Amino acid sequence: MEKIEVEHCDYVHVHDEIVKDVREHMPAVEELQELADFFKVFGDSTRIRILCILLQGEMCVCDLAQTLDMTQSAISHQLRVLKQMKLVANRREGKTVFYSLADGHIKTIMNQGMEHIRE
């Protein structure tokens, strides 16, 4: 990665009205922590790979494991994290459990993330 220099003010001065306005519109600290935790889930390449697969449609754990050349146990562990964060949903059909993206927001986040890195 290239080194990027960050510009800064030549002298310290505060724009009180701007600061006041921004503070009034900032989400609560708890909400921001939840958002940070949400984005942490995207920090694991295995979970990203699972989400990319589920962008194409639902799939059972066996098929996910085969597609990613991983054990079902490893896939189940990652699915548990994704489910806790409400990124995936599951449905049972007999003895098979199928996983899918929880909602359209996840597809949007994944697509926008890919668009951003491809710029």
Backbone atoms as SQL, in Angstrom:
CREATE TABLE atoms (id INTEGER PRIMARY KEY, chain TEXT, resi INTEGER, resn TEXT, atom TEXT, x REAL, y REAL, z REAL);
INSERT INTO atoms VALUES
  (1, 'A', 1, 'MET', 'N', 0.839, -1.195, 0.000),
  (2, 'A', 1, 'MET', 'CA', 0.000, 0.000, 0.000),
  (3, 'A', 1, 'MET', 'C', 0.875, 1.246, 0.000),
  (4, 'A', 2, 'GLU', 'N', 0.403, 2.242, -0.678),
  (5, 'A', 2, 'GLU', 'CA', 1.139, 3.492, -0.709),
  (6, 'A', 2, 'GLU', 'C', 0.890, 4.275, 0.572),
  (7, 'A', 3, 'LYS', 'N', 1.884, 5.036, 0.974),
  (8, 'A', 3, 'LYS', 'CA', 1.751, 5.864, 2.165),
  (9, 'A', 3, 'LYS', 'C', 0.947, 7.112, 1.801),
  (10, 'A', 4, 'ILE', 'N', -0.085, 7.372, 2.571),
  (11, 'A', 4, 'ILE', 'CA', -0.948, 8.513, 2.313),
  (12, 'A', 4, 'ILE', 'C', -0.762, 9.534, 3.426),
  (13, 'A', 5, 'GLU', 'N', -0.454, 10.749, 3.039),
  (14, 'A', 5, 'GLU', 'CA', -0.281, 11.821, 4.018),
  (15, 'A', 5, 'GLU', 'C', -1.642, 12.420, 4.330),
  (16, 'A', 6, 'VAL', 'N', -1.895, 12.643, 5.608),
  (17, 'A', 6, 'VAL', 'CA', -3.153, 13.236, 6.038),
  (18, 'A', 6, 'VAL', 'C', -2.938, 14.725, 6.248),
  (19, 'A', 7, 'GLU', 'N', -3.775, 15.509, 5.605),
  (20, 'A', 7, 'GLU', 'CA', -3.699, 16.958, 5.749),
  (21, 'A', 7, 'GLU', 'C', -4.307, 17.373, 7.083),
  (22, 'A', 8, 'HIS', 'N', -3.846, 18.453, 7.652),
  (23, 'A', 8, 'HIS', 'CA', -4.410, 18.963, 8.889),
  (24, 'A', 8, 'HIS', 'C', -4.358, 20.483, 8.888),
  (25, 'A', 9, 'CYS', 'N', -5.101, 21.081, 9.807),
  (26, 'A', 9, 'CYS', 'CA', -5.137, 22.538, 9.911),
  (27, 'A', 9, 'CYS', 'C', -3.766, 23.058, 10.334),
  (28, 'A', 10, 'ASP', 'N', -3.424, 24.248, 9.868),
  (29, 'A', 10, 'ASP', 'CA', -2.152, 24.857, 10.246),
  (30, 'A', 10, 'ASP', 'C', -2.207, 25.447, 11.650),
  (31, 'A', 11, 'TYR', 'N', -3.393, 25.747, 12.122),
  (32, 'A', 11, 'TYR', 'CA', -3.533, 26.185, 13.511),
  (33, 'A', 11, 'TYR', 'C', -4.858, 25.639, 14.042),
  (34, 'A', 12, 'VAL', 'N', -4.923, 25.472, 15.353),
  (35, 'A', 12, 'VAL', 'CA', -6.101, 24.875, 15.980),
  (36, 'A', 12, 'VAL', 'C', -7.168, 25.934, 16.196),
  (37, 'A', 13, 'HIS', 'N', -8.323, 25.665, 15.661),
  (38, 'A', 13, 'HIS', 'CA', -9.489, 26.506, 15.884),
  (39, 'A', 13, 'HIS', 'C', -10.722, 25.621, 15.726),
  (40, 'A', 14, 'VAL', 'N', -11.740, 25.892, 16.501),
  (41, 'A', 14, 'VAL', 'CA', -12.942, 25.061, 16.508),
  (42, 'A', 14, 'VAL', 'C', -14.111, 25.867, 15.959),
  (43, 'A', 15, 'HIS', 'N', -14.862, 25.230, 15.081),
  (44, 'A', 15, 'HIS', 'CA', -16.080, 25.841, 14.543),
  (45, 'A', 15, 'HIS', 'C', -17.235, 25.359, 15.424),
  (46, 'A', 16, 'ASP', 'N', -17.522, 26.108, 16.464),
  (47, 'A', 16, 'ASP', 'CA', -18.464, 25.699, 17.511),
  (48, 'A', 16, 'ASP', 'C', -19.835, 25.292, 16.988),
  (49, 'A', 17, 'GLU', 'N', -20.389, 26.051, 16.056),
  (50, 'A', 17, 'GLU', 'CA', -21.732, 25.741, 15.546),
  (51, 'A', 17, 'GLU', 'C', -21.745, 24.402, 14.802),
  (52, 'A', 18, 'ILE', 'N', -20.716, 24.137, 14.017),
  (53, 'A', 18, 'ILE', 'CA', -20.632, 22.868, 13.286),
  (54, 'A', 18, 'ILE', 'C', -20.527, 21.709, 14.270),
  (55, 'A', 19, 'VAL', 'N', -19.658, 21.865, 15.266),
  (56, 'A', 19, 'VAL', 'CA', -19.462, 20.815, 16.269),
  (57, 'A', 19, 'VAL', 'C', -20.771, 20.564, 17.018),
  (58, 'A', 20, 'LYS', 'N', -21.448, 21.615, 17.428),
  (59, 'A', 20, 'LYS', 'CA', -22.712, 21.487, 18.162),
  (60, 'A', 20, 'LYS', 'C', -23.752, 20.750, 17.315),
  (61, 'A', 21, 'ASP', 'N', -23.870, 21.147, 16.047),
  (62, 'A', 21, 'ASP', 'CA', -24.848, 20.525, 15.155),
  (63, 'A', 21, 'ASP', 'C', -24.559, 19.042, 14.950),
  (64, 'A', 22, 'VAL', 'N', -23.309, 18.712, 14.735),
  (65, 'A', 22, 'VAL', 'CA', -22.934, 17.310, 14.519),
  (66, 'A', 22, 'VAL', 'C', -23.206, 16.488, 15.771),
  (67, 'A', 23, 'ARG', 'N', -22.850, 17.004, 16.936),
  (68, 'A', 23, 'ARG', 'CA', -23.086, 16.276, 18.196),
  (69, 'A', 23, 'ARG', 'C', -24.569, 15.989, 18.408),
  (70, 'A', 24, 'GLU', 'N', -25.415, 16.945, 18.038),
  (71, 'A', 24, 'GLU', 'CA', -26.859, 16.761, 18.215),
  (72, 'A', 24, 'GLU', 'C', -27.408, 15.650, 17.322),
  (73, 'A', 25, 'HIS', 'N', -26.746, 15.383, 16.214),
  (74, 'A', 25, 'HIS', 'CA', -27.243, 14.389, 15.268),
  (75, 'A', 25, 'HIS', 'C', -26.502, 13.053, 15.323),
  (76, 'A', 26, 'MET', 'N', -25.510, 12.952, 16.195),
  (77, 'A', 26, 'MET', 'CA', -24.749, 11.704, 16.312),
  (78, 'A', 26, 'MET', 'C', -25.614, 10.628, 16.963),
  (79, 'A', 27, 'PRO', 'N', -25.542, 9.403, 16.448),
  (80, 'A', 27, 'PRO', 'CA', -26.240, 8.302, 17.111),
  (81, 'A', 27, 'PRO', 'C', -25.645, 8.045, 18.500),
  (82, 'A', 28, 'ALA', 'N', -26.399, 7.352, 19.329),
  (83, 'A', 28, 'ALA', 'CA', -25.933, 7.009, 20.677),
  (84, 'A', 28, 'ALA', 'C', -24.704, 6.103, 20.591),
  (85, 'A', 29, 'VAL', 'N', -23.872, 6.164, 21.602),
  (86, 'A', 29, 'VAL', 'CA', -22.646, 5.360, 21.645),
  (87, 'A', 29, 'VAL', 'C', -22.978, 3.874, 21.504),
  (88, 'A', 30, 'GLU', 'N', -24.044, 3.431, 22.129),
  (89, 'A', 30, 'GLU', 'CA', -24.436, 2.019, 22.052),
  (90, 'A', 30, 'GLU', 'C', -24.765, 1.618, 20.618),
  (91, 'A', 31, 'GLU', 'N', -25.457, 2.502, 19.905),
  (92, 'A', 31, 'GLU', 'CA', -25.799, 2.234, 18.508),
  (93, 'A', 31, 'GLU', 'C', -24.545, 2.151, 17.641),
  (94, 'A', 32, 'LEU', 'N', -23.618, 3.050, 17.883),
  (95, 'A', 32, 'LEU', 'CA', -22.376, 3.048, 17.115),
  (96, 'A', 32, 'LEU', 'C', -21.561, 1.793, 17.397),
  (97, 'A', 33, 'GLN', 'N', -21.601, 1.301, 18.651),
  (98, 'A', 33, 'GLN', 'CA', -20.899, 0.061, 18.983),
  (99, 'A', 33, 'GLN', 'C', -21.539, -1.120, 18.251),
  (100, 'A', 34, 'GLU', 'N', -22.873, -1.140, 18.190),
  (101, 'A', 34, 'GLU', 'CA', -23.556, -2.200, 17.450),
  (102, 'A', 34, 'GLU', 'C', -23.174, -2.170, 15.976),
  (103, 'A', 35, 'LEU', 'N', -23.061, -0.975, 15.409),
  (104, 'A', 35, 'LEU', 'CA', -22.666, -0.833, 14.015),
  (105, 'A', 35, 'LEU', 'C', -21.235, -1.320, 13.809),
  (106, 'A', 36, 'ALA', 'N', -20.348, -0.987, 14.734),
  (107, 'A', 36, 'ALA', 'CA', -18.959, -1.453, 14.646),
  (108, 'A', 36, 'ALA', 'C', -18.910, -2.979, 14.717),
  (109, 'A', 37, 'ASP', 'N', -19.687, -3.573, 15.618),
  (110, 'A', 37, 'ASP', 'CA', -19.737, -5.036, 15.733),
  (111, 'A', 37, 'ASP', 'C', -20.282, -5.663, 14.452),
  (112, 'A', 38, 'PHE', 'N', -21.283, -5.022, 13.874),
  (113, 'A', 38, 'PHE', 'CA', -21.861, -5.493, 12.621),
  (114, 'A', 38, 'PHE', 'C', -20.789, -5.547, 11.532),
  (115, 'A', 39, 'PHE', 'N', -20.024, -4.474, 11.401),
  (116, 'A', 39, 'PHE', 'CA', -18.999, -4.435, 10.358),
  (117, 'A', 39, 'PHE', 'C', -17.823, -5.359, 10.653),
  (118, 'A', 40, 'LYS', 'N', -17.572, -5.663, 11.914),
  (119, 'A', 40, 'LYS', 'CA', -16.498, -6.614, 12.258),
  (120, 'A', 40, 'LYS', 'C', -16.755, -7.974, 11.625),
  (121, 'A', 41, 'VAL', 'N', -18.015, -8.342, 11.515),
  (122, 'A', 41, 'VAL', 'CA', -18.370, -9.638, 10.933),
  (123, 'A', 41, 'VAL', 'C', -17.858, -9.735, 9.493),
  (124, 'A', 42, 'PHE', 'N', -17.805, -8.616, 8.810),
  (125, 'A', 42, 'PHE', 'CA', -17.334, -8.592, 7.428),
  (126, 'A', 42, 'PHE', 'C', -15.806, -8.651, 7.338),
  (127, 'A', 43, 'GLY', 'N', -15.130, -8.674, 8.478),
  (128, 'A', 43, 'GLY', 'CA', -13.673, -8.694, 8.505),
  (129, 'A', 43, 'GLY', 'C', -13.058, -10.073, 8.377),
  (130, 'A', 44, 'ASP', 'N', -13.861, -11.087, 8.142),
  (131, 'A', 44, 'ASP', 'CA', -13.358, -12.453, 8.020),
  (132, 'A', 44, 'ASP', 'C', -13.624, -12.950, 6.597),
  (133, 'A', 45, 'SER', 'N', -12.567, -13.394, 5.906),
  (134, 'A', 45, 'SER', 'CA', -12.719, -13.778, 4.500),
  (135, 'A', 45, 'SER', 'C', -13.613, -15.006, 4.319),
  (136, 'A', 46, 'THR', 'N', -13.627, -15.923, 5.275),
  (137, 'A', 46, 'THR', 'CA', -14.516, -17.089, 5.153),
  (138, 'A', 46, 'THR', 'C', -15.971, -16.652, 5.200),
  (139, 'A', 47, 'ARG', 'N', -16.297, -15.754, 6.115),
  (140, 'A', 47, 'ARG', 'CA', -17.679, -15.267, 6.195),
  (141, 'A', 47, 'ARG', 'C', -18.046, -14.506, 4.924),
  (142, 'A', 48, 'ILE', 'N', -17.119, -13.728, 4.384),
  (143, 'A', 48, 'ILE', 'CA', -17.375, -13.009, 3.128),
  (144, 'A', 48, 'ILE', 'C', -17.623, -14.005, 2.001),
  (145, 'A', 49, 'ARG', 'N', -16.834, -15.073, 1.951),
  (146, 'A', 49, 'ARG', 'CA', -17.017, -16.086, 0.912),
  (147, 'A', 49, 'ARG', 'C', -18.395, -16.737, 1.037),
  (148, 'A', 50, 'ILE', 'N', -18.813, -17.028, 2.260),
  (149, 'A', 50, 'ILE', 'CA', -20.142, -17.619, 2.478),
  (150, 'A', 50, 'ILE', 'C', -21.222, -16.652, 1.994),
  (151, 'A', 51, 'LEU', 'N', -21.106, -15.384, 2.353),
  (152, 'A', 51, 'LEU', 'CA', -22.097, -14.395, 1.922),
  (153, 'A', 51, 'LEU', 'C', -22.133, -14.265, 0.404),
  (154, 'A', 52, 'CYS', 'N', -20.957, -14.325, -0.241),
  (155, 'A', 52, 'CYS', 'CA', -20.909, -14.255, -1.711),
  (156, 'A', 52, 'CYS', 'C', -21.647, -15.431, -2.338),
  (157, 'A', 53, 'ILE', 'N', -21.482, -16.597, -1.767),
  (158, 'A', 53, 'ILE', 'CA', -22.185, -17.776, -2.274),
  (159, 'A', 53, 'ILE', 'C', -23.690, -17.593, -2.095),
  (160, 'A', 54, 'LEU', 'N', -24.083, -17.117, -0.917),
  (161, 'A', 54, 'LEU', 'CA', -25.511, -16.961, -0.634),
  (162, 'A', 54, 'LEU', 'C', -26.150, -15.832, -1.424),
  (163, 'A', 55, 'LEU', 'N', -25.333, -14.952, -2.006),
  (164, 'A', 55, 'LEU', 'CA', -25.867, -13.940, -2.919),
  (165, 'A', 55, 'LEU', 'C', -26.546, -14.617, -4.115),
  (166, 'A', 56, 'GLN', 'N', -26.056, -15.799, -4.466),
  (167, 'A', 56, 'GLN', 'CA', -26.580, -16.512, -5.627),
  (168, 'A', 56, 'GLN', 'C', -27.809, -17.349, -5.292),
  (169, 'A', 57, 'GLY', 'N', -28.052, -17.584, -4.012),
  (170, 'A', 57, 'GLY', 'CA', -29.227, -18.347, -3.608),
  (171, 'A', 57, 'GLY', 'C', -28.939, -19.156, -2.367),
  (172, 'A', 58, 'GLU', 'N', -29.979, -19.766, -1.846),
  (173, 'A', 58, 'GLU', 'CA', -29.806, -20.531, -0.620),
  (174, 'A', 58, 'GLU', 'C', -29.009, -21.807, -0.864),
  (175, 'A', 59, 'MET', 'N', -28.393, -22.291, 0.212),
  (176, 'A', 59, 'MET', 'CA', -27.556, -23.479, 0.108),
  (177, 'A', 59, 'MET', 'C', -27.481, -24.142, 1.479),
  (178, 'A', 60, 'CYS', 'N', -27.372, -25.464, 1.491),
  (179, 'A', 60, 'CYS', 'CA', -27.245, -26.172, 2.758),
  (180, 'A', 60, 'CYS', 'C', -25.774, -26.199, 3.189),
  (181, 'A', 61, 'VAL', 'N', -25.546, -26.537, 4.449),
  (182, 'A', 61, 'VAL', 'CA', -24.198, -26.564, 5.016),
  (183, 'A', 61, 'VAL', 'C', -23.301, -27.522, 4.238),
  (184, 'A', 62, 'CYS', 'N', -23.837, -28.673, 3.852),
  (185, 'A', 62, 'CYS', 'CA', -23.037, -29.661, 3.100),
  (186, 'A', 62, 'CYS', 'C', -22.517, -29.058, 1.797),
  (187, 'A', 63, 'ASP', 'N', -23.387, -28.359, 1.075),
  (188, 'A', 63, 'ASP', 'CA', -23.003, -27.757, -0.196),
  (189, 'A', 63, 'ASP', 'C', -22.031, -26.598, 0.001),
  (190, 'A', 64, 'LEU', 'N', -22.250, -25.811, 1.062),
  (191, 'A', 64, 'LEU', 'CA', -21.314, -24.724, 1.372),
  (192, 'A', 64, 'LEU', 'C', -19.925, -25.293, 1.668),
  (193, 'A', 65, 'ALA', 'N', -19.879, -26.343, 2.473),
  (194, 'A', 65, 'ALA', 'CA', -18.601, -26.967, 2.826),
  (195, 'A', 65, 'ALA', 'C', -17.893, -27.492, 1.580),
  (196, 'A', 66, 'GLN', 'N', -18.638, -28.130, 0.690),
  (197, 'A', 66, 'GLN', 'CA', -18.058, -28.663, -0.545),
  (198, 'A', 66, 'GLN', 'C', -17.554, -27.528, -1.446),
  (199, 'A', 67, 'THR', 'N', -18.355, -26.489, -1.576),
  (200, 'A', 67, 'THR', 'CA', -17.994, -25.357, -2.433),
  (201, 'A', 67, 'THR', 'C', -16.715, -24.675, -1.940),
  (202, 'A', 68, 'LEU', 'N', -16.592, -24.538, -0.630),
  (203, 'A', 68, 'LEU', 'CA', -15.448, -23.831, -0.055),
  (204, 'A', 68, 'LEU', 'C', -14.301, -24.765, 0.340),
  (205, 'A', 69, 'ASP', 'N', -14.497, -26.065, 0.111),
  (206, 'A', 69, 'ASP', 'CA', -13.480, -27.063, 0.469),
  (207, 'A', 69, 'ASP', 'C', -13.097, -26.939, 1.944),
  (208, 'A', 70, 'MET', 'N', -14.129, -26.912, 2.776),
  (209, 'A', 70, 'MET', 'CA', -13.963, -26.789, 4.224),
  (210, 'A', 70, 'MET', 'C', -14.833, -27.845, 4.906),
  (211, 'A', 71, 'THR', 'N', -14.625, -28.031, 6.202),
  (212, 'A', 71, 'THR', 'CA', -15.447, -28.988, 6.947),
  (213, 'A', 71, 'THR', 'C', -16.804, -28.359, 7.259),
  (214, 'A', 72, 'GLN', 'N', -17.795, -29.219, 7.451),
  (215, 'A', 72, 'GLN', 'CA', -19.116, -28.725, 7.834),
  (216, 'A', 72, 'GLN', 'C', -19.045, -28.018, 9.185),
  (217, 'A', 73, 'SER', 'N', -18.191, -28.506, 10.065),
  (218, 'A', 73, 'SER', 'CA', -18.034, -27.894, 11.381),
  (219, 'A', 73, 'SER', 'C', -17.528, -26.458, 11.255),
  (220, 'A', 74, 'ALA', 'N', -16.533, -26.245, 10.399),
  (221, 'A', 74, 'ALA', 'CA', -15.990, -24.899, 10.202),
  (222, 'A', 74, 'ALA', 'C', -17.041, -23.968, 9.598),
  (223, 'A', 75, 'ILE', 'N', -17.805, -24.490, 8.644),
  (224, 'A', 75, 'ILE', 'CA', -18.864, -23.689, 8.025),
  (225, 'A', 75, 'ILE', 'C', -19.940, -23.359, 9.055),
  (226, 'A', 76, 'SER', 'N', -20.334, -24.348, 9.846),
  (227, 'A', 76, 'SER', 'CA', -21.369, -24.137, 10.866),
  (228, 'A', 76, 'SER', 'C', -20.950, -23.069, 11.868),
  (229, 'A', 77, 'HIS', 'N', -19.680, -23.079, 12.237),
  (230, 'A', 77, 'HIS', 'CA', -19.172, -22.063, 13.169),
  (231, 'A', 77, 'HIS', 'C', -19.354, -20.663, 12.582),
  (232, 'A', 78, 'GLN', 'N', -18.999, -20.482, 11.325),
  (233, 'A', 78, 'GLN', 'CA', -19.128, -19.167, 10.681),
  (234, 'A', 78, 'GLN', 'C', -20.595, -18.792, 10.482),
  (235, 'A', 79, 'LEU', 'N', -21.416, -19.772, 10.152),
  (236, 'A', 79, 'LEU', 'CA', -22.850, -19.502, 9.988),
  (237, 'A', 79, 'LEU', 'C', -23.478, -19.054, 11.304),
  (238, 'A', 80, 'ARG', 'N', -23.010, -19.613, 12.406),
  (239, 'A', 80, 'ARG', 'CA', -23.525, -19.224, 13.723),
  (240, 'A', 80, 'ARG', 'C', -23.259, -17.725, 13.956),
  (241, 'A', 81, 'VAL', 'N', -22.046, -17.285, 13.634),
  (242, 'A', 81, 'VAL', 'CA', -21.699, -15.863, 13.782),
  (243, 'A', 81, 'VAL', 'C', -22.580, -15.009, 12.872),
  (244, 'A', 82, 'LEU', 'N', -22.723, -15.428, 11.618),
  (245, 'A', 82, 'LEU', 'CA', -23.539, -14.677, 10.660),
  (246, 'A', 82, 'LEU', 'C', -25.003, -14.623, 11.099),
  (247, 'A', 83, 'LYS', 'N', -25.494, -15.712, 11.670),
  (248, 'A', 83, 'LYS', 'CA', -26.885, -15.750, 12.120),
  (249, 'A', 83, 'LYS', 'C', -27.082, -14.861, 13.357),
  (250, 'A', 84, 'GLN', 'N', -26.110, -14.878, 14.270),
  (251, 'A', 84, 'GLN', 'CA', -26.196, -14.025, 15.462),
  (252, 'A', 84, 'GLN', 'C', -26.282, -12.552, 15.085),
  (253, 'A', 85, 'MET', 'N', -25.600, -12.179, 14.009),
  (254, 'A', 85, 'MET', 'CA', -25.612, -10.789, 13.564),
  (255, 'A', 85, 'MET', 'C', -26.749, -10.519, 12.567),
  (256, 'A', 86, 'LYS', 'N', -27.623, -11.492, 12.383),
  (257, 'A', 86, 'LYS', 'CA', -28.806, -11.365, 11.530),
  (258, 'A', 86, 'LYS', 'C', -28.457, -11.111, 10.064),
  (259, 'A', 87, 'LEU', 'N', -27.346, -11.713, 9.615),
  (260, 'A', 87, 'LEU', 'CA', -26.942, -11.593, 8.217),
  (261, 'A', 87, 'LEU', 'C', -27.461, -12.748, 7.381),
  (262, 'A', 88, 'VAL', 'N', -27.685, -13.895, 8.015),
  (263, 'A', 88, 'VAL', 'CA', -28.241, -15.047, 7.314),
  (264, 'A', 88, 'VAL', 'C', -29.454, -15.567, 8.065),
  (265, 'A', 89, 'ALA', 'N', -30.301, -16.241, 7.316),
  (266, 'A', 89, 'ALA', 'CA', -31.474, -16.903, 7.877),
  (267, 'A', 89, 'ALA', 'C', -31.421, -18.363, 7.442),
  (268, 'A', 90, 'ASN', 'N', -32.155, -19.203, 8.132),
  (269, 'A', 90, 'ASN', 'CA', -32.172, -20.603, 7.735),
  (270, 'A', 90, 'ASN', 'C', -33.595, -21.146, 7.744),
  (271, 'A', 91, 'ARG', 'N', -33.766, -22.224, 6.983),
  (272, 'A', 91, 'ARG', 'CA', -35.053, -22.937, 6.987),
  (273, 'A', 91, 'ARG', 'C', -34.746, -24.413, 6.883),
  (274, 'A', 92, 'ARG', 'N', -35.576, -25.197, 7.531),
  (275, 'A', 92, 'ARG', 'CA', -35.399, -26.646, 7.540),
  (276, 'A', 92, 'ARG', 'C', -36.348, -27.287, 6.539),
  (277, 'A', 93, 'GLU', 'N', -35.829, -28.223, 5.790),
  (278, 'A', 93, 'GLU', 'CA', -36.630, -29.014, 4.860),
  (279, 'A', 93, 'GLU', 'C', -36.271, -30.471, 5.126),
  (280, 'A', 94, 'GLY', 'N', -37.101, -31.132, 5.926),
  (281, 'A', 94, 'GLY', 'CA', -36.776, -32.499, 6.348),
  (282, 'A', 94, 'GLY', 'C', -35.547, -32.482, 7.235),
  (283, 'A', 95, 'LYS', 'N', -34.523, -33.218, 6.833),
  (284, 'A', 95, 'LYS', 'CA', -33.282, -33.275, 7.611),
  (285, 'A', 95, 'LYS', 'C', -32.234, -32.282, 7.121),
  (286, 'A', 96, 'THR', 'N', -32.583, -31.477, 6.132),
  (287, 'A', 96, 'THR', 'CA', -31.636, -30.530, 5.550),
  (288, 'A', 96, 'THR', 'C', -31.966, -29.113, 5.997),
  (289, 'A', 97, 'VAL', 'N', -30.926, -28.356, 6.341),
  (290, 'A', 97, 'VAL', 'CA', -31.093, -26.957, 6.729),
  (291, 'A', 97, 'VAL', 'C', -30.464, -26.092, 5.642),
  (292, 'A', 98, 'PHE', 'N', -31.262, -25.220, 5.068),
  (293, 'A', 98, 'PHE', 'CA', -30.814, -24.322, 4.017),
  (294, 'A', 98, 'PHE', 'C', -30.578, -22.929, 4.597),
  (295, 'A', 99, 'TYR', 'N', -29.513, -22.290, 4.154),
  (296, 'A', 99, 'TYR', 'CA', -29.184, -20.932, 4.584),
  (297, 'A', 99, 'TYR', 'C', -29.332, -19.974, 3.414),
  (298, 'A', 100, 'SER', 'N', -29.710, -18.743, 3.742),
  (299, 'A', 100, 'SER', 'CA', -29.845, -17.689, 2.737),
  (300, 'A', 100, 'SER', 'C', -29.502, -16.359, 3.404),
  (301, 'A', 101, 'LEU', 'N', -29.342, -15.325, 2.587),
  (302, 'A', 101, 'LEU', 'CA', -29.129, -13.994, 3.149),
  (303, 'A', 101, 'LEU', 'C', -30.394, -13.591, 3.904),
  (304, 'A', 102, 'ALA', 'N', -30.221, -12.904, 5.003),
  (305, 'A', 102, 'ALA', 'CA', -31.358, -12.554, 5.853),
  (306, 'A', 102, 'ALA', 'C', -32.323, -11.588, 5.171),
  (307, 'A', 103, 'ASP', 'N', -31.782, -10.657, 4.396),
  (308, 'A', 103, 'ASP', 'CA', -32.646, -9.696, 3.708),
  (309, 'A', 103, 'ASP', 'C', -31.871, -8.985, 2.609),
  (310, 'A', 104, 'GLY', 'N', -32.554, -8.118, 1.895),
  (311, 'A', 104, 'GLY', 'CA', -31.948, -7.409, 0.776),
  (312, 'A', 104, 'GLY', 'C', -30.845, -6.442, 1.168),
  (313, 'A', 105, 'HIS', 'N', -30.843, -6.000, 2.431),
  (314, 'A', 105, 'HIS', 'CA', -29.793, -5.095, 2.887),
  (315, 'A', 105, 'HIS', 'C', -28.415, -5.739, 2.770),
  (316, 'A', 106, 'ILE', 'N', -28.335, -7.020, 3.053),
  (317, 'A', 106, 'ILE', 'CA', -27.049, -7.714, 3.024),
  (318, 'A', 106, 'ILE', 'C', -26.527, -7.771, 1.596),
  (319, 'A', 107, 'LYS', 'N', -27.420, -8.039, 0.663),
  (320, 'A', 107, 'LYS', 'CA', -27.035, -8.049, -0.755),
  (321, 'A', 107, 'LYS', 'C', -26.518, -6.674, -1.170),
  (322, 'A', 108, 'THR', 'N', -27.201, -5.630, -0.748),
  (323, 'A', 108, 'THR', 'CA', -26.789, -4.268, -1.067),
  (324, 'A', 108, 'THR', 'C', -25.410, -3.961, -0.490),
  (325, 'A', 109, 'ILE', 'N', -25.194, -4.321, 0.765),
  (326, 'A', 109, 'ILE', 'CA', -23.900, -4.074, 1.415),
  (327, 'A', 109, 'ILE', 'C', -22.787, -4.801, 0.666),
  (328, 'A', 110, 'MET', 'N', -23.018, -6.057, 0.326),
  (329, 'A', 110, 'MET', 'CA', -22.004, -6.839, -0.390),
  (330, 'A', 110, 'MET', 'C', -21.734, -6.234, -1.764),
  (331, 'A', 111, 'ASN', 'N', -22.783, -5.903, -2.494),
  (332, 'A', 111, 'ASN', 'CA', -22.615, -5.336, -3.835),
  (333, 'A', 111, 'ASN', 'C', -21.917, -3.977, -3.794),
  (334, 'A', 112, 'GLN', 'N', -22.283, -3.143, -2.840),
  (335, 'A', 112, 'GLN', 'CA', -21.635, -1.838, -2.744),
  (336, 'A', 112, 'GLN', 'C', -20.181, -1.975, -2.331),
  (337, 'A', 113, 'GLY', 'N', -19.880, -2.925, -1.442),
  (338, 'A', 113, 'GLY', 'CA', -18.500, -3.166, -1.041),
  (339, 'A', 113, 'GLY', 'C', -17.656, -3.599, -2.226),
  (340, 'A', 114, 'MET', 'N', -18.195, -4.516, -3.052),
  (341, 'A', 114, 'MET', 'CA', -17.458, -4.971, -4.229),
  (342, 'A', 114, 'MET', 'C', -17.271, -3.823, -5.220),
  (343, 'A', 115, 'GLU', 'N', -18.293, -3.017, -5.395),
  (344, 'A', 115, 'GLU', 'CA', -18.200, -1.875, -6.301),
  (345, 'A', 115, 'GLU', 'C', -17.110, -0.914, -5.822),
  (346, 'A', 116, 'HIS', 'N', -17.055, -0.703, -4.516),
  (347, 'A', 116, 'HIS', 'CA', -16.062, 0.211, -3.953),
  (348, 'A', 116, 'HIS', 'C', -14.634, -0.283, -4.186),
  (349, 'A', 117, 'ILE', 'N', -14.376, -1.562, -3.946),
  (350, 'A', 117, 'ILE', 'CA', -12.998, -2.056, -4.096),
  (351, 'A', 117, 'ILE', 'C', -12.581, -2.188, -5.541),
  (352, 'A', 118, 'ARG', 'N', -13.551, -2.245, -6.450),
  (353, 'A', 118, 'ARG', 'CA', -13.238, -2.374, -7.881),
  (354, 'A', 118, 'ARG', 'C', -13.018, -1.013, -8.551),
  (355, 'A', 119, 'GLU', 'N', -13.282, 0.078, -7.835),
  (356, 'A', 119, 'GLU', 'CA', -13.104, 1.423, -8.422),
  (357, 'A', 119, 'GLU', 'C', -11.641, 1.703, -8.684);
